[in-house]
């Protein structure tokens, strides 16, 4: 079940239908090194626009690492001048780096 925000600040319980998504394979790929450009999760219930849900954002990175992927941070244009400001991007890179201990990650924080 998911809890989704609705206009006006309320929450809606929603259960997806259909077959479940497969979980992590358990064994990382060995023939290639693969990085995922991970998205940032917005905090839809925050008072200020553009707030980041840091716990969920980092949980998604944990999921990617559990699948044997590296995390390519701040690669999406939404993270490079199109959504996150520089202080938020710095925090994203800092938090990911702290969480990545011993796992693959990189950051590309230039702007287009």
Secondary structure, DSSP 8 states (H G I E B T S, - for coil): -EEEEETTTEEEEE---SS------SS--SS---EEE----B-TT-SSTT-B-HHHHHHHHHHHHHTT-EEEET-SGGGTTSSS-HHHHHHHHHHHHHHTTTS-EEE-----
